[in-house]
Amino acid sequence: MPRSNHWWETTVLTFDDDRWLDTFRVRKGTLDFICSKVEEVLAPSPTPVIPNRSLLVEKIVAIALYK
């Protein structure tokens, strides 16, 4: 069963910088910096199913920080 992206798309992507810090313990700019450093390792090859690699990497890093 595919997982829903609803929470990520409707809630997380609307967070302001303070909410990013409260939720993930880093500011959005720091998350973007981490993603830029690990994107080549974490991102799958682009496919028609996953056209936006950077968003997928952002979610992977955000989940790791949250946990």
Secondary structure by P-SEA (a helix, b strand, c coil): ccccccccccccccccaaaaaaaccccaaaaaaaaaacccccccccccccccaaaaaaaaaaaaaac
